[in-house]
Amino acid sequence: MRVLSRRVQQILGPKPHNDSFYYTDQLHLCKTTHALKKAHALVVVAGHEQDPFIATKLIDKYFHFSNLQLARKVFDNLSDPDVFCWNVVIKGYANVGPFAEALNVYTAMRWRGTSPNNYTYPFVLKACGVEGASKSGQVIHGHAVKCGLDLDLYVGNALVAFYAKCQEIEMSRKVFEEIPQRDIVTWNSMLSGYIVNGYADDAILLFYDMLRDEVVGGPDHATFATVLPAFAQVADIHAGYWIHCYIVKTGMVLDSVVGTGLISLYSNCGYVSRARAIFDKISVRSVVLWSAIIRCYGTYGLVQEALTLFRQLLDAGMCPDDIVFLCLLSACSHAGLVEQGWHLFHSMETYGVEKREAHYGCIVDMLGRAGDMEKAVEFIQTMPVQPGKGVYGALLGACRIHKNMELAELAAEKLFDLDPDNAGRYVILAQMYEDAGRWQDAARVRKIVKEREIKKPIGYSSVELESGHKKFGVNDETHLHTTQIFQILLSLDRIMGKETHEM
């Protein structure tokens, strides 16, 4: 009988384990969907398919391999899933989609009488943020308030990110201020919200507030990756120096993400050699990093250096993207390298890069700057995509350079339809009319701007003081000491006038 028993065991395999941890360990070791299905079969044979602990691990692994159907099947077979099972399903849909299903599962969870916890809300709010489901997220925010979890750190961080993604930046800041004990994720989420929504100045002010928060313990890699584009936008070289020094002193890894931010900042401040030094220090380079340094050289007219970097990119086995070609085409356009620009434009298909309107706009700009207006028009007429405001904007700019009034009127007419609220288009045409002595036409265009209440963005200057950057526009009277400032300016003007007269 013992011999027969051993023979049966060899055929059927080892006796099933009753320990849940044994099966979760086996599931953790699965590296492929095929291995996961085999482990799943063992769970079923052992009669553990209703074990919430094992089922949760199974669902998580299936979502990890993007097998949504089997993940949902495991969940639907559970007679009484606990809150952890519900959370894993919501998290899975929030990460891989369909995102609306995360909200559906959350709703079903509440109908089944399972109370969400502080891990549930971050997952479902993430899905709402990706979907841009502002109203649904607000309802869920209300649920969190009723449960007394709205001030929980995880939930609060998720709410900050959610409102920022829905472009409700004031509400995002309000939630941020209400969080009693913020961590680095809270600050980074708010910083990211400001940057994504175009509030660079607010992001910078918040960054300095963060540095004064002793609880956080200083910025991390994600902080710099987030805030560097804001400093690059305002060309704050001192902030760039400080961040660069902080990274070196703390031993923080200088990777492609932070490196790209530093290169852009140094580039915008005119420090090409420093930007190149950052690039040379990074061993593992992304395409984004390459495009940043290529753009840097192209911006300052160093086209040959940009083209050399492009060849090095190819030699490194990297595949250029549309941004790399955009930087190169722009550089060739400004340098007048028409033949080289055409070659790059036609080579995009070789690398599987799709031409966008911006690339066509660069070619129009390149031909226009070279004075070949006829070919530029012919190129626009044969474009396989519908020309947009970028293309006609480039054509109008070229017309202004070469004083081609007739073509400028045609380009402006297109722009008034495609980009009706851009005051700059009207101003260019009006100035061309004035240069040509056509005062009535210039007045007509300026009258249109006034009647349609088209506002031109106000230009401003920025000065760096001890308290930070201060902006001021033309005839700006917002300063507390405006009267005294203008009096001193008038006094200086009189003194200079007197000195000039005496000379």
C-alpha positions, 0 to 999 in steps of 0.5 A: 500500500505504501508503494501504491501511495507513493506512486499516486503522489508522484502522479498527482504531485505534492499534497496541496499546502494550506498556508496562504503565504506559500501560494502568495510566495509562488505567485510573487515568483511568477515572471510571465502570464503562463507561469501565473496561470499555472500557479492560479491552477494550483490555487484552484486545485487546493480550494483556495480560490475564495481566500481574499489574501491569495485572490488579492495577490492574483488580481494584482499580478494579472493587472501587472501583466495587463491581463484585465479579463482574468484579473476581473474574473478572479475578483468576480468569483469572490463571494465576499471580497474585503476592502483590500481586494476592492482596492487592488481592482480599483488600483489596477484600472487606475493604472492601466485603464479603462479608467472609468471602470475604476470609478464603476468598481468604487461605486459597486464597492459602496453599494455592497456595503464595504467602507472605503479606506485611506488607500481607496481614495487615492486610487479612484481619484487618480483615475478621475484625474486622468479622465478629467472627471472633475464632477465625479472627483468632487463627489468622491472628495465629499465622500472622503470628508464624510468619512473623516479621511479628507485630511489623511496625508495619502488622501490629501496628496491625491486630492491635490494632484486630482484638482491640478489635473482638472485645471482647478489650481485654486482648489488644489492649493486650498486642499494643500493648505488644509493638509496638517502635516505635509510630506515631500509628495505633497509639495511635489504634487502642488509644484507639479500642479503649478507647472503643468497649468502654466503657473511658473512664478507660483511654483517658484515661490512654493519651492522657496516655501518648501525649503523653509519647511524643516519637516520635509528635510529638503528637496528630492530628485522629483522636486528638481525634475518638476521645478527646473522647467520653471526656473528655466522659463524665467532664466534664473541662473542663480537658482540653477547654480544653487540646485546644481551645487545641492545635487553635487554636495548631497550626492544626488544622482544626476540622471537624464531627467534632472540633467535635461532641466539643468541643460535647459536652464543654462541654455536659456541663460546663455551658458552653453559650455555649462550646459554641455558640461552637464550633458557630458557627465551623464552616462545614460542619456535619453532622447529628451536629453539629446534634444535639450543639448541640440536645441541649446546649440541651435538656439545660439547659432551653433548649427554645426555643433548641433548637427555633430551631436545629431550624428553622435546620437545616431552612432550611439544607437539612439532613435531620434524623435520628432523634437530632435528634428524640430530643434535641428530644422529650426537651427537650419532655418535660422542659419540659412542652411536650406539644403541641410534642412531639406535633407533632415526633413526628408530623412524623418521617414527613415527613422519612423518619425511622423511629420507634424505641422510644426515641422512643416512650419519650420520648412516654410520659415526656412524657405521664407527666410531664404527669400524663396517665397514662391517655393514656400507657397508651393510647399504649403499648397502640397502639404499632406496635412492641413496647414495651421496657424504655425505654418501661416504664422511662419509665412507672415513672418517671412513676408514681413522680412521681405516686405511682400505685402500682397502675400502678407495679406493672404497669410494674415487673412488665414491667421485671422480665421485660425488664430483670431485672438492673437493680437500679434498677428494683427500688429504685424500686418498693421506695422507692415501697412504703416511701413508701406505708407498705407495708413488707412489700412493700418488704422482699419486693422487696429480698429478691428483689434479694438472692436473685438477687444483682442488683448495683446499680452502685456510685456514685462521686465523682471529684476532679481532682488533679495526677496526674489524676482519682481516683475513690472510692466509699462507704466506699472503703478502697483508698487507701494512707492510708485509716486516716489519712484516716478518722482526720482525718474523725472528728477534723473531725466531733468538732470540728464537733460541738463547735462546734455544741454551743457555739453 
